[in-house]
Amino acid sequence: SFSSRSTHNEMEKNRRAHLRLCLEKLKGLVPLGPEASRHTTLSLLRKAKLHIKKLEDYDRKAVHQIDQLQREQRHLKRQLEKLGIERIRMDSIGSTVSSERSDSDRDVDVESTDDLPADLDWSSSSPSDSDERGSLQSVCSDEGYSSS
């Protein structure tokens, strides 16, 4: 009976030592503020609970932000692809225009935009671009020519 009681006391002592060790580790992980030195086990566990909730909330917000940024990225990629298609179309129209120029116009390299300021956006189409396309089509059309 005495040996079983002393065994039980030893086990209880080990359990409490292990619990103290775990609480010390927890104290290192949870921001306790100015009252870090004076805390009860209960107050430490309450702070830990609040800290976990705060971290979960932060995690949820971060996941939401990631979703938003991924949607924005997909939208911007689609816009970029559209601009790329428009640029290819504009380049092909530009090459038909340059092939119809006279010899005196060919001295000037219209295709080279390297020397122009970077803030000029050549990819966006303005209303005047569509006007130019309309006039190009009338120049390139076969109206007025008879095949006699």
LUMKOL-636679 format. One line per field, with one value per atom (N, C-alpha, C): chain; residue in one letter; atom name; x, y, z. Coordinates in Angstrom, 1 decimal, padded with zeros to 4 digits. Example, Ala and Ser with C-alpha at 12.3 -4.5 7.8 and 13.67 -1.06 7.14 Angstrom:
! LUMKOL-636679
ch	c(A,A,A,A,A,A)
aa	c(a,a,a,s,s,s)
at	c(N,CA,C,N,CA,C)
xx	c(013.2,012.3,013.2,012.8,013.7,012.9)
yy	c(-005.7,-004.5,-003.3,-002.2,-001.1,000.0)
zz	c(007.8,007.8,007.8,007.1,007.1,007.9)
This chain:
! LUMKOL-636679
ch	c(A,A,A,A,A,A,A,A,A,A,A,A,A,A,A,A,A,A,A,A,A,A,A,A,A,A,A,A,A,A,A,A,A,A,A,A,A,A,A,A,A,A,A,A,A,A,A,A,A,A,A,A,A,A,A,A,A,A,A,A,A,A,A,A,A,A,A,A,A,A,A,A,A,A,A,A,A,A,A,A,A,A,A,A,A,A,A,A,A,A,A,A,A,A,A,A,A,A,A,A,A,A,A,A,A,A,A,A,A,A,A,A,A,A,A,A,A,A,A,A,A,A,A,A,A,A,A,A,A,A,A,A,A,A,A,A,A,A,A,A,A,A,A,A,A,A,A,A,A,A,A,A,A,A,A,A,A,A,A,A,A,A,A,A,A,A,A,A,A,A,A,A,A,A,A,A,A,A,A,A,A,A,A,A,A,A,A,A,A,A,A,A,A,A,A,A,A,A,A,A,A,A,A,A,A,A,A,A,A,A,A,A,A,A,A,A,A,A,A,A,A,A,A,A,A,A,A,A,A,A,A,A,A,A,A,A,A,A,A,A,A,A,A,A,A,A,A,A,A,A,A,A,A,A,A,A,A,A,A,A,A,A,A,A,A,A,A,A,A,A,A,A,A,A,A,A,A,A,A,A,A,A,A,A,A,A,A,A,A,A,A,A,A,A,A,A,A,A,A,A,A,A,A,A,A,A,A,A,A,A,A,A,A,A,A,A,A,A,A,A,A,A,A,A,A,A,A,A,A,A,A,A,A,A,A,A,A,A,A,A,A,A,A,A,A,A,A,A,A,A,A,A,A,A,A,A,A,A,A,A,A,A,A,A,A,A,A,A,A,A,A,A,A,A,A,A,A,A,A,A,A,A,A,A,A,A,A,A,A,A,A,A,A,A,A,A,A,A,A,A,A,A,A,A,A,A,A,A,A,A,A,A,A,A,A,A,A,A,A,A,A,A,A,A,A,A,A,A,A,A,A,A,A,A,A,A,A,A,A,A,A,A,A,A)
aa	c(s,s,s,f,f,f,s,s,s,s,s,s,r,r,r,s,s,s,t,t,t,h,h,h,n,n,n,e,e,e,m,m,m,e,e,e,k,k,k,n,n,n,r,r,r,r,r,r,a,a,a,h,h,h,l,l,l,r,r,r,l,l,l,c,c,c,l,l,l,e,e,e,k,k,k,l,l,l,k,k,k,g,g,g,l,l,l,v,v,v,p,p,p,l,l,l,g,g,g,p,p,p,e,e,e,a,a,a,s,s,s,r,r,r,h,h,h,t,t,t,t,t,t,l,l,l,s,s,s,l,l,l,l,l,l,r,r,r,k,k,k,a,a,a,k,k,k,l,l,l,h,h,h,i,i,i,k,k,k,k,k,k,l,l,l,e,e,e,d,d,d,y,y,y,d,d,d,r,r,r,k,k,k,a,a,a,v,v,v,h,h,h,q,q,q,i,i,i,d,d,d,q,q,q,l,l,l,q,q,q,r,r,r,e,e,e,q,q,q,r,r,r,h,h,h,l,l,l,k,k,k,r,r,r,q,q,q,l,l,l,e,e,e,k,k,k,l,l,l,g,g,g,i,i,i,e,e,e,r,r,r,i,i,i,r,r,r,m,m,m,d,d,d,s,s,s,i,i,i,g,g,g,s,s,s,t,t,t,v,v,v,s,s,s,s,s,s,e,e,e,r,r,r,s,s,s,d,d,d,s,s,s,d,d,d,r,r,r,d,d,d,v,v,v,d,d,d,v,v,v,e,e,e,s,s,s,t,t,t,d,d,d,d,d,d,l,l,l,p,p,p,a,a,a,d,d,d,l,l,l,d,d,d,w,w,w,s,s,s,s,s,s,s,s,s,s,s,s,p,p,p,s,s,s,d,d,d,s,s,s,d,d,d,e,e,e,r,r,r,g,g,g,s,s,s,l,l,l,q,q,q,s,s,s,v,v,v,c,c,c,s,s,s,d,d,d,e,e,e,g,g,g,y,y,y,s,s,s,s,s,s,s,s,s)
at	c(N,CA,C,N,CA,C,N,CA,C,N,CA,C,N,CA,C,N,CA,C,N,CA,C,N,CA,C,N,CA,C,N,CA,C,N,CA,C,N,CA,C,N,CA,C,N,CA,C,N,CA,C,N,CA,C,N,CA,C,N,CA,C,N,CA,C,N,CA,C,N,CA,C,N,CA,C,N,CA,C,N,CA,C,N,CA,C,N,CA,C,N,CA,C,N,CA,C,N,CA,C,N,CA,C,N,CA,C,N,CA,C,N,CA,C,N,CA,C,N,CA,C,N,CA,C,N,CA,C,N,CA,C,N,CA,C,N,CA,C,N,CA,C,N,CA,C,N,CA,C,N,CA,C,N,CA,C,N,CA,C,N,CA,C,N,CA,C,N,CA,C,N,CA,C,N,CA,C,N,CA,C,N,CA,C,N,CA,C,N,CA,C,N,CA,C,N,CA,C,N,CA,C,N,CA,C,N,CA,C,N,CA,C,N,CA,C,N,CA,C,N,CA,C,N,CA,C,N,CA,C,N,CA,C,N,CA,C,N,CA,C,N,CA,C,N,CA,C,N,CA,C,N,CA,C,N,CA,C,N,CA,C,N,CA,C,N,CA,C,N,CA,C,N,CA,C,N,CA,C,N,CA,C,N,CA,C,N,CA,C,N,CA,C,N,CA,C,N,CA,C,N,CA,C,N,CA,C,N,CA,C,N,CA,C,N,CA,C,N,CA,C,N,CA,C,N,CA,C,N,CA,C,N,CA,C,N,CA,C,N,CA,C,N,CA,C,N,CA,C,N,CA,C,N,CA,C,N,CA,C,N,CA,C,N,CA,C,N,CA,C,N,CA,C,N,CA,C,N,CA,C,N,CA,C,N,CA,C,N,CA,C,N,CA,C,N,CA,C,N,CA,C,N,CA,C,N,CA,C,N,CA,C,N,CA,C,N,CA,C,N,CA,C,N,CA,C,N,CA,C,N,CA,C,N,CA,C,N,CA,C,N,CA,C,N,CA,C,N,CA,C,N,CA,C,N,CA,C,N,CA,C,N,CA,C,N,CA,C,N,CA,C,N,CA,C,N,CA,C,N,CA,C,N,CA,C,N,CA,C,N,CA,C,N,CA,C,N,CA,C,N,CA,C,N,CA,C,N,CA,C,N,CA,C,N,CA,C)
xx	c(000.8,000.0,000.9,001.9,002.8,003.6,004.0,004.8,003.9,002.6,001.7,001.4,001.3,001.1,002.3,003.5,004.7,004.8,004.5,004.5,003.5,002.3,001.3,001.8,002.4,003.0,004.0,004.9,006.0,005.4,004.4,003.8,003.1,002.4,001.8,002.8,003.9,005.0,005.5,005.7,006.2,005.1,003.8,002.8,002.8,002.9,002.9,004.1,005.3,006.5,006.3,005.7,005.5,004.5,003.5,002.5,003.2,004.0,004.7,005.6,006.3,007.1,006.3,005.2,004.3,003.8,003.4,002.9,004.0,005.3,006.4,006.6,006.5,006.6,005.5,004.3,003.1,003.3,003.9,004.2,005.1,006.0,007.0,006.3,005.2,004.5,003.4,002.8,001.7,002.1,001.8,002.1,001.3,002.0,001.3,001.2,001.9,001.9,002.6,002.3,003.1,003.0,001.9,001.7,002.2,003.3,003.9,004.4,004.9,005.5,004.4,003.3,002.2,001.0,001.0,-000.1,-000.5,-001.8,-002.2,-002.3,-002.4,-002.6,-003.8,-004.9,-006.1,-005.9,-005.3,-005.1,-004.2,-003.2,-002.3,-003.2,-004.0,-004.8,-005.8,-006.4,-007.3,-006.6,-005.4,-004.6,-004.3,-003.9,-003.6,-004.8,-006.0,-007.2,-007.5,-007.3,-007.5,-006.5,-005.3,-004.2,-004.5,-004.9,-005.3,-006.4,-007.4,-008.6,-008.1,-007.2,-006.6,-005.9,-005.1,-004.3,-005.2,-006.3,-007.2,-007.9,-008.3,-008.9,-007.9,-006.7,-005.7,-005.5,-005.5,-005.3,-006.5,-007.7,-008.9,-008.8,-008.4,-008.3,-007.3,-006.1,-005.1,-005.5,-006.2,-006.8,-007.7,-008.6,-009.5,-008.8,-007.7,-006.9,-006.2,-005.7,-005.1,-006.0,-007.3,-008.3,-008.6,-008.7,-008.9,-007.8,-006.6,-005.4,-005.3,-005.7,-005.6,-006.7,-007.9,-008.9,-008.4,-007.8,-007.3,-006.2,-005.3,-004.3,-004.8,-005.9,-006.5,-007.1,-007.8,-008.4,-007.3,-006.2,-005.1,-004.4,-004.3,-003.8,-004.6,-006.0,-006.9,-006.8,-006.7,-006.5,-005.2,-004.1,-002.8,-002.9,-003.6,-003.8,-004.5,-005.6,-006.4,-005.5,-004.7,-003.8,-002.8,-002.3,-001.4,-002.0,-003.2,-004.0,-004.2,-004.6,-004.7,-003.4,-002.3,-001.0,-000.6,-000.9,-000.6,-001.4,-002.7,-003.6,-003.0,-002.6,-002.1,-000.8,000.0,001.3,001.0,000.1,-000.2,-000.8,-001.7,-002.2,-001.0,-000.1,001.0,001.9,002.1,002.9,002.3,000.9,000.3,000.4,000.4,000.5,001.9,002.9,004.3,004.7,004.0,004.3,003.8,002.8,002.2,002.8,003.9,004.5,005.4,005.6,006.5,008.0,009.0,010.4,010.8,010.3,010.8,010.3,009.1,008.6,009.4,010.0,010.7,012.0,012.5,013.7,013.4,012.2,011.8,011.3,011.9,011.5,010.4,009.2,008.0,007.8,008.2,008.1,008.9,010.0,010.9,010.3,009.9,009.4,010.3,011.5,012.5,012.9,013.0,013.5,012.4,011.1,010.0,009.9,009.4,009.2,008.4,008.7,008.0,006.6,006.2,004.8,003.8,004.3,003.3,002.8,001.5,001.0,000.4,001.2,000.8,-000.2,-000.4,-001.3,-002.7,-003.1,-004.5,-005.1,-006.3,-006.9,-007.8,-007.6,-008.5,-009.5,-010.5,-011.5,-010.9,-009.7,-009.1,-008.5,-008.1,-007.6,-008.7,-009.9,-010.9,-011.2,-011.1,-011.3,-010.2,-008.9,-007.9,-008.1,-008.6,-008.9,-009.9,-010.9,-012.0,-011.4,-010.5,-009.9,-009.0,-008.3,-007.4,-008.2,-009.3,-010.1,-010.6,-010.9,-011.4,-010.2,-009.0,-007.8,-007.5,-007.6,-007.2,-008.3,-009.6,-010.6,-010.5,-011.1,-011.0,-012.0,-012.8,-013.8,-013.2,-013.9,-013.4,-012.4,-012.0,-011.2,-012.0,-011.9,-012.6,-011.6,-012.1,-011.1,-011.4,-011.5,-011.9,-010.7)
yy	c(-001.2,000.0,001.3,001.2,002.4,002.6,001.4,001.5,002.0,001.6,002.0,003.5,004.0,005.4,006.3,005.8,006.6,006.5,005.5,005.4,006.4,006.5,007.4,008.8,009.2,010.5,010.9,009.9,010.2,010.5,009.7,009.9,011.3,011.7,013.0,014.1,013.9,014.9,015.1,014.0,014.1,014.8,014.4,015.0,016.6,017.0,018.4,019.1,018.5,019.0,019.2,018.2,018.2,019.3,019.5,020.5,021.9,022.1,023.4,023.7,022.6,022.8,023.3,022.6,023.0,024.4,024.8,026.2,027.2,026.9,027.8,027.9,026.8,026.9,027.8,027.6,028.4,029.9,030.2,031.6,032.2,031.4,031.9,032.2,031.5,031.6,032.7,033.0,033.9,035.3,036.4,037.7,038.0,038.2,038.4,039.9,040.7,042.1,042.4,043.6,044.0,043.0,042.3,041.4,040.0,039.9,038.6,037.9,038.6,037.9,037.4,038.2,037.8,037.2,035.9,035.3,034.0,033.7,032.4,031.4,030.1,029.2,029.6,029.9,030.3,031.5,032.6,033.8,033.5,032.6,032.3,031.5,030.6,029.8,030.7,031.7,032.6,033.5,034.0,034.8,033.9,032.7,031.8,031.6,031.4,031.3,032.5,033.7,034.9,035.1,034.7,034.8,033.8,032.6,031.7,032.2,032.8,033.3,034.5,035.3,036.4,035.9,034.9,034.3,033.6,033.0,032.4,033.4,034.6,035.7,036.3,036.5,037.0,036.0,034.7,033.7,033.8,033.9,034.0,035.2,036.3,037.6,037.4,036.8,036.6,035.7,034.6,033.8,034.5,035.4,036.2,037.1,037.8,038.7,038.0,036.8,036.0,035.7,035.3,035.1,036.3,037.5,038.7,039.0,038.9,039.2,038.2,036.9,036.0,036.3,036.8,037.2,038.4,039.4,040.6,040.2,039.3,038.8,038.2,037.4,036.8,037.8,038.8,039.9,040.7,041.0,041.8,041.0,039.7,038.8,038.8,038.8,038.8,040.2,041.3,042.6,042.7,042.1,042.1,041.3,040.1,039.4,040.1,040.8,041.7,042.7,043.4,044.5,043.9,042.7,042.0,041.8,041.3,041.0,042.4,043.4,044.7,045.2,045.0,045.5,044.8,043.4,042.7,043.2,043.5,044.0,045.4,046.2,047.6,047.5,046.5,046.3,045.9,045.0,044.6,045.7,046.5,047.7,048.7,048.8,049.7,049.3,048.0,047.5,047.7,047.6,047.9,049.3,050.2,051.6,051.9,051.4,051.7,051.1,050.1,049.5,050.4,051.3,052.1,053.5,053.7,055.1,055.3,056.5,056.9,056.7,056.8,056.6,057.7,058.9,060.0,059.7,059.1,058.7,057.6,056.7,055.5,055.9,057.1,057.5,057.5,057.8,057.9,056.5,056.1,054.8,054.9,054.7,054.9,053.8,052.6,051.5,051.6,052.3,052.4,053.4,052.9,053.7,053.7,053.2,053.1,054.5,055.5,056.8,057.7,057.2,058.0,057.8,058.8,058.7,057.5,056.9,055.7,055.9,057.2,057.4,057.4,057.4,057.3,055.9,055.7,054.3,054.1,053.3,053.0,051.9,051.1,049.9,050.3,051.4,051.7,052.3,051.9,052.4,053.5,054.7,055.8,055.9,056.8,057.0,057.4,058.1,058.5,057.3,056.3,055.1,054.5,054.4,053.8,054.6,056.0,056.8,056.5,056.3,056.1,054.7,053.7,052.4,052.6,053.4,053.6,054.2,055.2,055.8,054.9,054.0,053.0,052.1,051.6,050.7,051.3,052.6,053.2,053.4,053.6,053.7,052.4,051.3,050.0,049.3,049.8,049.2,049.3,048.5,048.4,049.3,050.1,051.0,051.9,052.2,053.2,052.6,051.3,050.7,049.7,049.7,048.7,047.8,046.5,045.5,045.3,046.3,046.1,045.7)
zz	c(000.0,000.0,000.0,000.8,000.9,-000.4,-001.1,-002.3,-003.4,-003.5,-004.5,-004.3,-003.1,-002.8,-003.3,-002.9,-003.3,-004.9,-005.5,-007.0,-007.6,-007.0,-007.4,-007.2,-006.1,-005.8,-006.8,-007.1,-008.1,-009.5,-009.9,-011.2,-011.2,-010.1,-010.0,-010.1,-009.4,-009.5,-010.9,-011.6,-013.0,-013.9,-013.6,-014.5,-014.3,-013.0,-012.7,-013.3,-013.3,-013.8,-015.4,-016.0,-017.4,-017.8,-017.0,-017.2,-017.0,-016.0,-015.8,-017.0,-017.5,-018.7,-019.9,-020.1,-021.2,-021.1,-019.9,-019.6,-019.9,-019.5,-019.8,-021.3,-022.1,-023.5,-024.1,-023.6,-024.0,-023.7,-022.6,-022.2,-023.2,-023.8,-024.8,-026.1,-026.4,-027.7,-027.7,-026.5,-026.4,-025.9,-026.6,-026.2,-024.9,-023.8,-022.5,-022.1,-022.7,-022.3,-021.0,-020.4,-019.2,-018.0,-017.9,-016.7,-017.0,-017.8,-018.1,-016.9,-015.9,-014.8,-013.8,-013.7,-012.8,-013.6,-013.8,-014.5,-013.8,-013.8,-013.3,-014.6,-014.3,-015.4,-016.2,-015.5,-016.2,-017.1,-016.6,-017.4,-018.6,-018.4,-019.5,-020.6,-020.2,-021.1,-021.8,-021.1,-021.7,-022.8,-022.4,-023.4,-024.6,-024.4,-025.5,-026.4,-025.8,-026.6,-027.5,-026.9,-027.6,-028.7,-028.4,-029.4,-030.6,-030.3,-031.4,-032.2,-031.6,-032.4,-033.3,-032.7,-033.5,-034.7,-034.5,-035.6,-036.7,-036.2,-037.1,-038.0,-037.3,-038.0,-039.1,-038.6,-039.5,-040.7,-040.5,-041.5,-042.5,-042.0,-042.8,-043.7,-043.1,-043.9,-045.0,-044.7,-045.6,-046.8,-046.5,-047.5,-048.5,-047.9,-048.6,-049.5,-049.0,-049.8,-050.9,-050.7,-051.7,-052.9,-052.5,-053.5,-054.3,-053.7,-054.4,-055.3,-054.8,-055.7,-056.9,-056.7,-057.8,-058.8,-058.4,-059.3,-060.1,-059.4,-060.0,-061.0,-060.7,-061.6,-062.8,-062.7,-063.9,-064.8,-064.2,-064.9,-065.7,-065.0,-065.6,-066.8,-066.6,-067.6,-068.9,-068.6,-069.8,-070.5,-069.7,-070.3,-071.1,-070.6,-071.2,-072.5,-072.5,-073.7,-074.8,-074.4,-075.3,-075.9,-075.1,-075.6,-076.6,-076.3,-077.2,-078.5,-078.5,-079.8,-080.5,-079.8,-080.4,-081.0,-080.3,-080.8,-082.1,-082.1,-083.3,-084.5,-084.2,-085.3,-085.7,-084.8,-085.1,-085.9,-085.5,-086.2,-087.7,-087.9,-089.3,-090.1,-089.5,-090.2,-090.5,-089.5,-089.7,-090.9,-091.0,-092.1,-093.5,-093.6,-094.9,-095.2,-094.2,-094.4,-094.9,-094.2,-094.6,-096.0,-096.4,-097.8,-098.9,-098.5,-099.6,-099.6,-098.8,-098.8,-100.0,-100.3,-101.4,-100.9,-101.8,-101.4,-100.4,-100.6,-099.7,-098.2,-098.1,-096.7,-096.1,-096.9,-096.4,-095.6,-095.7,-095.0,-093.5,-093.1,-091.7,-091.2,-090.1,-089.6,-088.6,-089.1,-088.3,-087.2,-087.6,-086.7,-085.4,-085.4,-084.2,-083.2,-082.0,-081.0,-079.8,-080.0,-078.9,-078.3,-079.2,-078.8,-078.2,-078.2,-077.7,-076.2,-075.5,-074.0,-073.7,-072.5,-072.1,-071.7,-071.4,-071.0,-072.1,-073.3,-074.5,-074.6,-074.5,-074.6,-076.0,-076.7,-078.1,-078.2,-077.1,-077.2,-077.0,-076.4,-076.2,-077.4,-077.8,-079.0,-078.7,-079.3,-079.0,-080.2,-080.0,-081.1,-082.4,-082.4,-083.6,-084.4,-083.7,-084.3,-085.2,-084.7,-085.6,-086.8,-086.7,-087.8,-088.9,-088.4,-089.3,-090.0,-089.3,-089.9,-091.0,-090.7,-091.7,-093.0,-092.8,-094.0,-094.7,-093.9,-094.5,-095.4,-094.9,-095.7,-097.0,-097.0,-098.2,-099.2,-098.7,-099.6,-100.2,-099.4,-099.8,-100.7,-100.7,-101.4,-102.9,-103.7,-105.1,-105.8,-105.0,-105.6,-106.6,-107.7,-108.7,-109.7,-109.5,-110.5,-111.3,-112.6,-113.4,-114.0,-114.1,-114.6,-116.1,-116.9,-118.3,-119.1)
